[in-house]
Amino acid sequence: MQHSFSRRQFQQTAAASAALAATSGAAVPFRPLQGKAEHVISIWLGGGMGQIDTFDPKRRGDPQAKTPGSYYDAVDTAVPGVRICEHLQRLAPLMDRVTAVRTVTHEVIDEHAAATNRMHTGRPISGTITYPSLGSLISHERGAVSQTAPPYVLIGYPNVTRGPGFLGPQAGYLYLTDTSRGPAGLSRPDGISVGRQSRRESFLAELRKRSGDDDQTRAYDQAIEQSLKLSGPEFSGAFDLDREPAEMREAYGGEFGQRCLLSRRLLERGVRFIEVSHNLNFLNGSGWDVHNDGILDQYKLIQELDHAMSALITDLEQKRLLEKTLIMVTTEFGRPPEFDSMGGRGHQCRGFSCVLAGGGLQHRGAWGETDELSKKIVSDPVTVPDFFATVCAALQVDYTKNLFHGDRPVPITDGGQPITALFA
């Protein structure tokens, strides 16, 4: 099996390159890995998706007898030797476009909010600095693809963990919670006709001509200009899902699927980073947090993910957008193989699965290996900074650089190293 570089291997390779340069007299500059993706669709599964019941299945367990193991049977995929849960049957034939990273690890086990923050910012919560989310990092470094689109859209409820932190509001997000409407702040209020809106804009333009030229005024003018662009038909038309053929909407499925469909429409208009949140109230009120008898309907969550994600991959591929769109599926932690007193599962943070698809990567179905019960990592651990560095590299963002909080340097991924095999 091909392995990703550990930090020690990375340092050894760098030292060897330096020694070679010293003997040859030629400088060998380090070049960070760089992919070719232009967009990210980030699917967030709140509650903690159980890797042993989805992308890292093991032998079948028995919740009644309290025998540890998977809750479901496994099926073969398009990649020989890679199996996934039987309820991911639509994704199975598409796994050659996918890599299930089975060895993600951090140390936050019992606190959902802290683990959610870790999986969005890549760092522990700090009392002295608010770190930016991955969406804000990508937006800050790459900006929007189009001048008529925002760089970062959240389809879900706003939260500080999704925000820009010390990067400031320009790296923030536009959000909506209902795919039947666009963001409320971008639509004209009832009673404001097109003509009245036009007169207001003309009056505002005249006022701006007479205003001062200080930094605060310029920032205010830029905000107004951006909001007017976003409320125009070129961008706001993305939210009219009724323009999609009925068979396309049906292919994506329910509200979660419609969010995934909307994400494709948004990237077509130039949005760089879109987070699609799988809300807790879609099916069971607890999302993927399947303690006790919450696990009984877990298969419905898995099927919904399977339905929407397979449609998204197929749709992007047919529109020749998959190679430049990185799909990532993350969650705050996984679940252990053991069953609790009522047949559900607790939390597991030391080895769980996140997923990458498309984005021009060299996919392999799965990366990393856990033990016979998906409880311990056997090979190729991937820290959260490593996972972030992989995403940054795919999006042509230098994962080795520093950002600055005032005069304080902040490594953009906290020293993460990408999974090199995905860039071979």
WOWORA-V606757 format. One record per pair of residues at least 4 apart in sequence whose ideal C-beta (glycine too) atoms are under 6 Angstrom apart, sorted by the first residue. I is the first residue (numbers start at 0). GAP is how many residues later the second one is. Records with the same first field share a line. If there is no record, write none. Layout:
I: GAP ; GAP
//
This chain:
1: 419
2: 377
3: 376 ; 415 ; 416 ; 417
4: 4 ; 5 ; 412 ; 415
9: 407
16: 11
19: 4
20: 5 ; 6 ; 7
31: 366 ; 368
32: 360 ; 385 ; 390
33: 362
34: 325 ; 358 ; 359
35: 324
36: 287 ; 289 ; 322 ; 323 ; 357 ; 358
37: 286
38: 228 ; 286
39: 233 ; 286
40: 222 ; 233 ; 286
41: 233 ; 286
42: 233 ; 286
43: 231 ; 233
44: 4 ; 233 ; 243 ; 286
45: 234 ; 241
46: 240 ; 241 ; 242
47: 240 ; 241 ; 283 ; 284 ; 285
48: 5 ; 239 ; 282
49: 284 ; 285 ; 295
50: 4 ; 5 ; 283 ; 301 ; 302 ; 323
51: 4 ; 6 ; 18 ; 285 ; 322
52: 17 ; 18 ; 32
53: 31 ; 248
54: 29 ; 45 ; 298
55: 46 ; 297 ; 314 ; 318
56: 13 ; 17 ; 26 ; 28
57: 11 ; 12 ; 315 ; 316
58: 10
59: 9 ; 10
60: 6 ; 7 ; 8 ; 9
61: 5
62: 276 ; 280
65: 273
67: 269 ; 270 ; 305
68: 268
71: 13 ; 14
72: 13
73: 9
74: 11 ; 17
75: 7
76: 5 ; 7 ; 15 ; 18
77: 15 ; 17 ; 18
78: 16 ; 17 ; 286
81: 13 ; 283 ; 284
83: 4
86: 212 ; 215 ; 216
87: 218
89: 216 ; 220
90: 215 ; 219
93: 216 ; 219
94: 270
96: 216 ; 260 ; 266
97: 259 ; 265
98: 257 ; 264 ; 265 ; 268
99: 253 ; 255 ; 266
100: 253 ; 266 ; 281
101: 251 ; 264 ; 266 ; 268
102: 248 ; 265 ; 274 ; 277 ; 278 ; 279
103: 248 ; 250 ; 278 ; 283
104: 245 ; 246 ; 276
105: 12 ; 243 ; 278
107: 6 ; 7 ; 10 ; 241
108: 238 ; 240
111: 4 ; 220
113: 11
114: 217 ; 218
115: 45 ; 216
116: 4 ; 8 ; 44
117: 266
118: 211 ; 213
119: 13 ; 41 ; 42
120: 10 ; 12
121: 262 ; 263 ; 266 ; 292
122: 8 ; 291
128: 276
129: 35
130: 34
131: 4 ; 5 ; 32 ; 33 ; 35
132: 29
133: 254
134: 17 ; 138 ; 140
135: 4 ; 28 ; 31 ; 35
137: 4 ; 135 ; 257
138: 12 ; 13 ; 32 ; 133 ; 134
139: 27 ; 31
140: 256
141: 130
142: 8
143: 5 ; 7 ; 126 ; 128
144: 125 ; 127
145: 124
147: 81 ; 86 ; 87
148: 86 ; 120 ; 121 ; 122
149: 24
150: 121
151: 21 ; 121
152: 21 ; 113 ; 118 ; 121
153: 8 ; 19 ; 21 ; 121
154: 104 ; 121
155: 121
156: 20
157: 17
162: 9
163: 4 ; 7 ; 8
165: 239
166: 4
173: 9
175: 7
178: 79 ; 80 ; 83
181: 4 ; 54 ; 57
185: 44 ; 45 ; 50
187: 4 ; 9
191: 4 ; 5
207: 13
210: 6
211: 5
229: 5
230: 5
232: 4
234: 34
237: 27 ; 28 ; 31
243: 4 ; 5
250: 60
251: 5 ; 8 ; 9 ; 56 ; 59
252: 4 ; 54 ; 55
255: 22 ; 26 ; 48 ; 52
256: 50 ; 51
258: 17
259: 16 ; 48 ; 52
262: 11 ; 13
263: 51
265: 5 ; 8
266: 4
279: 6 ; 7
280: 4
282: 17 ; 18
283: 13
285: 8
289: 4 ; 5 ; 8 ; 54 ; 55
290: 53
291: 50 ; 52
292: 49
293: 50
294: 49
304: 4
305: 4
310: 4
312: 44
315: 5 ; 6 ; 9
316: 5
320: 4
321: 36
322: 37
324: 33
325: 32 ; 33 ; 68
326: 30 ; 31
327: 28
328: 26
329: 24
332: 14 ; 16 ; 19
333: 14 ; 18
334: 10 ; 13
335: 10 ; 12
336: 36 ; 38
338: 4
339: 4
350: 19 ; 26
358: 35
360: 61
361: 60 ; 62
367: 12
368: 9 ; 10
369: 4 ; 7 ; 8
370: 4 ; 5 ; 7
376: 4
381: 4 ; 5
384: 28 ; 29 ; 30 ; 31
385: 30 ; 31
387: 25 ; 28
388: 10 ; 24 ; 27 ; 28 ; 29
389: 28 ; 29
391: 5 ; 7
392: 6 ; 25
398: 14
400: 11
401: 7 ; 9
402: 7 ; 9
403: 5
404: 5
410: 4
//
